[in-house]
Amino acid sequence: MHAVDAPDFVLPSTMDELAAANRQSMVKNIHAEPHGGGWFMDGLNWLLGKVPKPWSWISGLANAASKPWKGDSMNEIDEEYAKLVDATYKDDRPEMLENWRRMPELDSEYLATWQNADGHVLIAVRGTKLSHLRDIGEDLLVAAIGSPLDVISRDLSTVLNSIPPDKTVDLAAHSLGTSLALTAYEKNPELYGRIHQTFLYSPAFSPFAIKANVTEKYEKDANVRYFISLSDPVSIGDIGSQGPSNVVYRTGNPLKPMTEHNIESWYPGTYDELHTTQHIEPTYSQNDASVGSKTVQPDRDDLGADTTFSFGEDNFNQRFEQQLQPWSVRFNEG
């Protein structure tokens, strides 16, 4: 009935298509649209504005479907940082990845620090390794209460204290790593103040959390850039919301949801095709690790890849149970 009111940019053929649309044809037309939208999205977005308020949830859901045409496109920096985060997952992290050199004296369980020839620094934060029980525990906390324990603030402080203040430092994280990084920011605002820009690939978002997800607290911050696949079940818990202000969306492949979640999906090619240089890492003692004119004094004796890391006096099991208790009570009552 709205066809006669349609503006000139909404073609009559578009209105005919919308009038006959079902779920299958709707999905087919949306996925066929180019970046920036086209004839079908023009008509759909106009029609959504006609949805009456009692049914506004329909508009919200459909607007979520149109998110891929509202965000930015990937650029070279986005892809470079995704590669460096992928390399940070490796048990044998490379010495060099293309034009970036790793600073092994600043390595920790979740972090690797990379520097290019211009002196630009990237702190990369990996996500979950399924073989690490602590990672699984942190994932459960994100699902239940929206944020993990703060386990990387000390390592971030060590890195940032080692980088001269005139150097630009960015941070890139993936999956669980996005929640770890933002939790560190929440607990230590001075860390966030030192970071130039933050890149969050496949950020973790739980629709079941009893508290606000830490990954949604920075959505309006233009210095925090989100990368979200709408086929990734880990990142689309906020479907229907306005979403981040600085974001790259893609529809992805709904038939391969966990492939969509993989950090490797955010850059062209595969990790094996990247130019990397390996070497045997030296052992760094508490007294011989240094960067520039500043001396780094890690809290661990050995920064080798197989080291078991200690986080001060923290009791992970006790802290985990304390954080999870409110969610358990609510779950049992519900």
C-alpha positions as CSV (number, residue, x, y, z in Angstrom):
1,M,0.0,0.0,0.0
2,H,3.1,2.2,0.3
3,A,4.0,1.8,-3.4
4,V,2.3,5.0,-4.4
5,D,4.3,7.0,-1.8
6,A,7.7,5.6,-2.9
7,P,10.3,8.3,-3.7
8,D,12.0,8.4,-7.1
9,F,15.1,6.5,-6.0
10,V,13.0,3.5,-5.1
11,L,12.3,1.8,-8.4
12,P,8.8,0.3,-9.2
13,S,10.6,-3.1,-9.8
14,T,12.0,-2.9,-6.3
15,M,8.6,-2.4,-4.8
16,D,7.3,-5.4,-6.7
17,E,10.2,-7.5,-5.4
18,L,9.5,-6.4,-1.8
19,A,5.8,-7.0,-2.1
20,A,6.5,-10.6,-3.1
21,A,9.5,-11.1,-0.8
22,N,9.8,-14.1,1.5
23,R,12.7,-15.0,3.9
24,Q,14.6,-16.9,1.2
25,S,14.3,-14.1,-1.4
26,M,15.1,-11.5,1.2
27,V,18.4,-13.2,2.2
28,K,19.3,-13.8,-1.5
29,N,18.8,-10.2,-2.4
30,I,20.7,-8.8,0.6
31,H,23.7,-11.1,0.0
32,A,23.7,-10.1,-3.7
33,E,24.1,-6.3,-2.9
34,P,27.5,-4.6,-3.5
35,H,29.3,-2.8,-0.7
36,G,27.4,0.5,-0.1
37,G,24.1,-1.0,-1.0
38,G,22.0,-1.0,-4.2
39,W,18.5,-1.0,-5.5
40,F,17.1,-3.6,-3.1
41,M,18.6,-2.0,0.1
42,D,17.4,1.4,-1.0
43,G,13.9,0.1,-1.2
44,L,14.1,-2.0,2.0
45,N,15.6,0.9,4.1
46,W,12.8,3.3,2.9
47,L,10.1,0.7,3.6
48,L,11.4,0.1,7.1
49,G,10.8,3.7,8.0
50,K,7.1,3.0,7.5
51,V,6.9,0.3,10.1
52,P,4.6,1.5,12.9
53,K,6.0,1.9,16.4
54,P,4.4,-1.2,18.0
55,W,6.3,-3.2,15.4
56,S,9.5,-1.3,15.6
57,W,11.4,-4.5,16.6
58,I,11.0,-5.6,12.9
59,S,12.8,-2.4,11.9
60,G,15.6,-3.1,14.4
61,L,16.1,-6.6,13.2
62,A,16.1,-5.7,9.5
63,N,18.4,-2.8,10.2
64,A,20.8,-5.3,11.7
65,A,20.7,-7.2,8.4
66,S,21.7,-4.1,6.5
67,K,24.7,-3.4,8.7
68,P,27.3,-4.7,6.1
69,W,26.4,-1.7,3.9
70,K,26.8,0.8,6.7
71,G,30.4,0.1,7.9
72,D,33.8,0.9,6.4
73,S,35.8,-1.3,4.0
74,M,38.9,-3.1,5.0
75,N,42.1,-1.2,4.4
76,E,45.8,-2.2,4.2
77,I,46.4,-1.4,7.9
78,D,43.5,-3.5,9.0
79,E,44.8,-6.5,7.1
80,E,48.4,-6.0,8.3
81,Y,47.3,-5.9,11.9
82,A,45.2,-9.1,11.5
83,K,48.3,-10.9,10.2
84,L,50.3,-9.8,13.2
85,V,47.5,-11.0,15.6
86,D,47.5,-14.3,13.8
87,A,51.3,-14.7,14.2
88,T,50.8,-14.0,18.0
89,Y,48.8,-17.2,18.3
90,K,51.7,-19.3,17.1
91,D,53.7,-21.3,19.7
92,D,56.7,-20.5,17.6
93,R,56.2,-16.8,16.9
94,P,58.2,-15.5,14.0
95,E,61.1,-13.1,14.4
96,M,59.9,-11.2,11.3
97,L,56.5,-11.0,9.6
98,E,56.8,-9.1,6.3
99,N,57.8,-5.6,7.4
100,W,57.4,-6.1,11.1
101,R,59.9,-7.3,13.6
102,R,58.8,-8.8,16.9
103,M,60.3,-7.6,20.2
104,P,60.6,-11.0,21.9
105,E,61.8,-9.5,25.2
106,L,58.3,-8.2,25.6
107,D,56.5,-11.4,24.8
108,S,54.0,-12.8,27.3
109,E,51.3,-15.5,27.2
110,Y,48.7,-13.4,25.5
111,L,50.8,-10.6,24.0
112,A,53.4,-10.0,21.3
113,T,54.8,-6.6,20.4
114,W,55.7,-5.7,16.8
115,Q,57.6,-2.8,15.4
116,N,58.0,-1.7,11.8
117,A,60.9,0.3,10.2
118,D,59.1,3.6,10.9
119,G,59.1,2.8,14.6
120,H,55.4,2.3,14.7
121,V,54.5,-0.3,17.4
122,L,51.6,-2.7,17.5
123,I,50.6,-4.7,20.6
124,A,48.8,-7.9,19.4
125,V,46.6,-9.8,21.8
126,R,45.6,-13.3,20.9
127,G,42.3,-15.0,21.7
128,T,41.4,-18.5,22.9
129,K,43.6,-21.5,22.4
130,L,41.4,-24.6,23.0
131,S,44.4,-26.4,24.5
132,H,44.6,-23.8,27.3
133,L,42.1,-24.4,30.2
134,R,42.6,-20.8,31.4
135,D,41.4,-19.5,28.1
136,I,38.3,-21.6,28.3
137,G,37.6,-20.3,31.8
138,E,38.0,-16.7,30.6
139,D,35.5,-17.5,27.8
140,L,33.0,-18.8,30.3
141,L,33.3,-15.6,32.3
142,V,32.7,-13.5,29.1
143,A,29.6,-15.6,28.4
144,A,28.3,-15.3,31.9
145,I,29.2,-11.8,33.1
146,G,30.4,-10.0,29.9
147,S,34.1,-9.7,30.8
148,P,37.0,-11.9,31.8
149,L,39.5,-11.5,34.7
150,D,42.1,-8.8,34.3
151,V,45.1,-10.8,33.4
152,I,47.0,-8.7,30.9
153,S,47.2,-5.3,32.6
154,R,50.7,-6.0,34.0
155,D,52.0,-7.2,30.6
156,L,50.6,-4.1,28.9
157,S,52.2,-1.9,31.5
158,T,55.5,-3.6,30.9
159,V,55.3,-3.0,27.2
160,L,54.1,0.6,27.3
161,N,56.7,1.5,29.9
162,S,59.4,0.1,27.5
163,I,58.2,2.1,24.5
164,P,59.5,5.8,24.2
165,P,56.6,8.2,24.6
166,D,57.2,9.7,21.1
167,K,56.3,6.4,19.4
168,T,52.8,5.6,18.1
169,V,51.4,2.5,19.7
170,D,48.3,0.7,18.5
171,L,46.7,-2.4,19.9
172,A,44.9,-5.2,17.9
173,A,43.1,-8.1,19.5
174,H,41.0,-11.0,18.4
175,S,38.1,-12.9,20.0
176,L,38.8,-13.4,23.8
177,G,41.7,-11.0,23.3
178,T,39.3,-8.1,22.6
179,S,37.7,-8.7,26.0
180,L,41.0,-9.0,27.8
181,A,42.3,-5.8,26.3
182,L,39.2,-3.7,27.1
183,T,39.0,-5.1,30.6
184,A,42.6,-3.9,31.1
185,Y,41.5,-0.5,29.8
186,E,38.6,-0.5,32.3
187,K,40.8,-1.4,35.2
188,N,43.7,0.9,34.2
189,P,42.5,4.0,32.2
190,E,46.1,5.1,31.8
191,L,46.8,2.2,29.6
192,Y,44.0,3.2,27.2
193,G,45.3,6.8,27.3
194,R,48.7,5.6,25.9
195,I,47.1,3.6,23.0
196,H,46.6,5.5,19.7
197,Q,44.0,3.3,18.2
198,T,42.5,-0.1,19.1
199,F,41.4,-2.8,16.6
200,L,39.0,-5.5,17.7
201,Y,38.6,-8.5,15.3
202,S,35.6,-10.7,15.9
203,P,34.9,-9.2,19.3
204,A,33.3,-11.4,21.9
205,F,29.7,-10.5,22.8
206,S,27.4,-12.5,25.0
207,P,23.6,-12.0,24.9
208,F,23.3,-14.0,28.1
209,A,25.7,-11.9,30.3
210,I,24.1,-10.5,33.5
211,K,26.3,-7.4,33.1
212,A,27.1,-5.2,30.2
213,N,29.6,-6.7,27.8
214,V,32.9,-4.9,28.0
215,T,33.1,-5.0,24.2
216,E,30.0,-2.8,23.9
217,K,31.3,-0.1,26.2
218,Y,33.6,1.3,23.6
219,E,31.2,1.2,20.6
220,K,30.8,5.0,20.4
221,D,34.6,5.6,20.7
222,A,35.9,6.5,17.3
223,N,39.4,5.3,18.3
224,V,38.2,1.7,18.8
225,R,37.6,0.0,15.4
226,Y,35.4,-3.2,15.3
227,F,35.5,-6.0,12.7
228,I,32.3,-8.0,12.7
229,S,31.1,-10.8,10.5
230,L,27.3,-11.2,10.7
231,S,27.9,-14.9,10.2
232,D,30.1,-15.2,13.3
233,P,28.0,-16.4,16.3
234,V,30.6,-15.0,18.7
235,S,30.1,-11.4,17.6
236,I,26.5,-10.9,16.7
237,G,25.0,-11.0,20.2
238,D,24.1,-7.3,19.8
239,I,22.0,-7.8,16.7
240,G,19.4,-5.1,16.4
241,S,21.4,-2.5,18.2
242,Q,22.9,0.6,16.6
243,G,26.3,-1.0,16.7
244,P,29.8,0.6,16.8
245,S,30.5,3.9,15.2
246,N,33.9,2.8,13.7
247,V,33.3,-0.6,12.2
248,V,33.9,-3.0,9.3
249,Y,30.9,-5.3,8.7
250,R,30.6,-8.2,6.3
251,T,27.9,-10.8,5.7
252,G,30.3,-13.7,5.6
253,N,29.4,-17.3,5.0
254,P,26.6,-18.5,7.4
255,L,27.4,-22.2,6.5
256,K,30.9,-21.8,8.1
257,P,30.4,-19.8,11.2
258,M,33.6,-20.7,13.0
259,T,35.7,-20.1,9.9
260,E,34.1,-16.6,9.9
261,H,35.4,-16.2,13.5
262,N,38.9,-17.1,12.6
263,I,41.5,-14.2,12.6
264,E,42.8,-15.5,9.3
265,S,39.5,-14.6,7.7
266,W,40.3,-10.9,8.1
267,Y,43.2,-10.8,5.6
268,P,43.7,-12.2,2.1
269,G,45.4,-15.5,1.6
270,T,46.6,-17.8,4.4
271,Y,49.2,-17.5,7.2
272,D,51.4,-20.1,5.4
273,E,51.6,-17.7,2.4
274,L,53.0,-14.8,4.5
275,H,56.7,-14.0,4.5
276,T,58.1,-14.9,7.9
277,T,61.5,-15.4,9.4
278,Q,62.1,-17.8,12.3
279,H,65.0,-18.2,14.7
280,I,65.7,-19.7,18.0
281,E,64.7,-17.3,20.8
282,P,67.3,-16.3,23.4
283,T,66.5,-16.6,27.0
284,Y,65.9,-13.3,28.8
285,S,66.8,-13.0,32.4
286,Q,65.3,-10.4,34.8
287,N,68.4,-8.2,34.4
288,D,69.3,-8.4,30.7
289,A,66.0,-7.5,28.8
290,S,66.1,-4.0,27.5
291,V,64.5,-1.8,24.9
292,G,66.2,1.4,23.8
293,S,67.4,3.4,26.8
294,K,64.9,1.8,29.2
295,T,65.4,-1.4,31.0
296,V,62.6,-3.9,31.1
297,Q,62.3,-6.0,34.3
298,P,59.8,-8.7,33.5
299,D,58.0,-10.5,36.4
300,R,59.1,-13.9,35.0
301,D,62.5,-15.4,34.8
302,D,62.2,-16.9,31.3
303,L,60.3,-15.5,28.3
304,G,60.7,-18.6,26.2
305,A,57.7,-20.0,24.3
306,D,57.2,-23.0,26.7
307,T,57.2,-21.0,29.9
308,T,54.5,-21.4,32.5
309,F,53.4,-17.9,33.4
310,S,52.7,-16.5,36.8
311,F,50.3,-13.6,37.4
312,G,51.6,-12.4,40.8
313,E,49.6,-13.5,43.8
314,D,46.4,-14.0,41.8
315,N,44.5,-17.3,42.5
316,F,42.9,-17.9,39.2
317,N,40.5,-20.6,40.4
318,Q,39.3,-18.6,43.3
319,R,38.9,-15.4,41.3
320,F,37.0,-17.3,38.6
321,E,34.5,-18.8,41.0
322,Q,34.0,-15.4,42.7
323,Q,33.2,-13.7,39.3
324,L,31.0,-16.6,38.2
325,Q,28.9,-16.8,41.4
326,P,26.4,-14.0,40.6
327,W,25.6,-15.6,37.3
328,S,25.2,-19.1,38.8
329,V,22.8,-17.7,41.4
330,R,20.7,-16.0,38.7
331,F,20.8,-19.1,36.5
332,N,19.6,-21.4,39.3
333,E,16.8,-18.9,40.3
334,G,15.7,-18.6,36.7
